[in-house]
């Protein structure tokens, strides 16, 4: 396993990736990805929460089917092209993410994480990970991690490394419990699969995370979440 490599890079949560080789039947992977998205759809609706054991088992089985179908992973350059775009977190078996969100604000009483959105690009802010939060009395807010990203490689495949230089809070001020990380941080995860519609990765602790590619921009989704 590459967990030793990831441990040297990772700070806390996860984020990835690699893609299928051309020899893999695209139609088969499209069907497998579609089924995985169906299984993940209700897990973090209407907010991020601990998944039911039956849902976790079904998602694990579907990920295993994708791994079985995959051929050789793509290299660094192809992987870097594959991961760019807008994404939404649709599954994680990380207890800390499910209970507290990606930054820990969910540990504050009566605060919950509604969704985590991510954009990886070659733009002026290459890496953006945004968490929408529900606050007491129905108020809502968002926290954004901003920085750079790159693809590293070890003997088992590609690793996505996000180096976040700053944390931005939109709107109302939030208290910072001890577990909240607001300073610079590095987040790394190894690729399991990155396809047309789905990314699957595992972080240094072995937690599995699934991201769904988004057709609607993260800005539009954030506006809807915060209404």
N, C-alpha and C positions, 0 to 999 in steps of 0.2 A: 504493500500500500504506500501511497505518497503522503500519509498523514504527517510524517516528520517534516517534509518539505512545506506543507501547508502550515504547520504549527509555527514555523519560523516566520511566516508571513502574516498569518491571521491574527486579528485583534479580538473579534467577537463573533459576529454573525456570518452570513454567507453571501456570496454573490460571485461568477463562473467562466470555460465552456469548450465544446467541440461539436462536430457535425458528422453526418453519415458520409461514408465514401460513395463514389458514384455507382459502385457495384450493387449497392442495396436497392431493392425495389422501392421506388418512390411511392407507388400506390400503397404498398403494405405499410410503410412508415406513416403515410398520411392518415390511414385508417387507425393505426395504433395511437398516433398523437390525438386524433379526434376523440377516441374513447377515453384517453387519459384526461383530456380537458372536460369531458362529460362527468367523469368521476370526481374531479377537483372542484367543479363549479359550485356545489353547495357547501363546500368545506369552510370557506371564509366568507360566507354570506349570513347575515348582513355585516359582520365584522370578523376580524381575525380572532380565532378561538382555538381551543384544543380539539383536534378532530376526533370523531368517534372511532373506536378500535376497528370496527368493520370497514369503515371508509379507508382507514390507513392500510389495512390488509389488501383491499382491492387495488389501491393506488400502487402499493409495492409490487403486486403481481403484474400490473400493467407496465410499470417501469422495467421489471424483469423481462417482459416480453419485448420491449423496445431494445434492451441491451442484447437480447438473444438475436434480434434481427439485424443489429448494426454490423457493419463491416469495420474496416480500419478507420480510425478517426482522422480528421483532416489535420493539417499542420497549422503552425502559428498564424501565417498570413490568411489562410482560408477561414480559420476560426475567428480571427479578428473581424473579418467581413461578416461572418454569420451572426455574431452576437449584437451587432449594431441595430438599434431600433428602440421602440417604446415597449415596455414590458410591465406586467402586473403579477405580483406574488399571488399564487392561487393555492399553494400547499406548502406546509413545512411541518416536520415532526420535531422541530426544536422546541423544547418546553419553554425556553426563555422567550423566543419569538412569539409563540402562541399565547403566553401569559402576559408579556410585558411589551411586545412590539420590538422593533429593531433597535430602538435607542433606550428603552426602559421606562418610557413615560406611562405605559400601561400599568406599572406598579403603583402609580398614584391612585388613591381611592377615587372611584367614580370616573376614572379616565380609561378609555379603551381605544385600541387601534382599529380604525375602519378599513384601511387598505394601505398597501405599499406599492408604489409605482416607481419605475426606473427607466432612465434613458441613457443609453450608451451611444456615443456619437464621436465625430471628429470636429465638433463645433467648438465654440468659445468656452463652454463648460462641458467637457467630454463625458464626465460621469455625474449623474444626478440620481439620487435615490430619495424619494419623497414619501413621508408617512402622514396620512390624514388621521387626525385624532378627534374623538368625541369627548367633550369636556362636561363637567357638571352643568345642570340646568339647560341642557340641549345646545350649548355653545360648541363650536368646532374650530379646529386650527390645523396647521400643517407644519411639519418640521422637515427641512431639506438638508441632505448631505451633498456637498459639492466638491469635486476634485478631478483627478485623472484616473485613467484605467489603462491596463496593458495586458497582453497575453504572455505568460511564461510557459515553459514546457519542461517536463521531467521525463523519466524513462517510461512513464505510464500514460502520458498524454498532456493535454493543455490545462492550464490553470488561469482563471481570470483573477486579476489583482486590481482592486480599486483602492486608490489612496485618496482619502477625503481630507481636504485641507481645512474645511470649515463647516459649521452647522448653522443654518439660518432658520429662525423661527418667524412664522408669519402671524401678524395680529397680536392677540393677547399674550402677555408674559406667563410662562409656566414655571412652577417650582422645579428644582432639580434634585430629585432623590439621589442617593449615593450611586445607584446603578446606572444612572443616565450618563451617557458619554457625549460630551459636547466639544471636545478637543479634536485635534488631528488623529486619524485612525486609519489602519490598513485592514481591508476585508478581502479574504481570498477563499476560493472554493475550486475544487476539481471538477472537471467536466464528466458527466455521465452521457449526456446527449444534448445537442443543440440543433434543432431542426427549423423548418419553415414556421411552425406555430408554437413550439414548446422548447424550453430549456430545462434540463434537469441537472442538478449539481449536488455535490456533497462537500461539506466544510471539514475543517480539521478535526472536529469532534465527531464526525460521522453522520451528522444530521443531513437529511435529504430535503431539498427545496425544489419546487416546480414553479416556473415562470411562464406565463402565457403572453405571446406577442399580441400587441394591441393595434387595431386599425384606427381607433380614435386616439387622438393625441393625449398625452398625460396632462396637459394644461386643461383641456376640455373635461377630462374625467375628474380632475381635482376640483374644478369649478362646481361640477355636479355633486361631488361628495361633500363639499363644504356648505352647500345651500341648506 
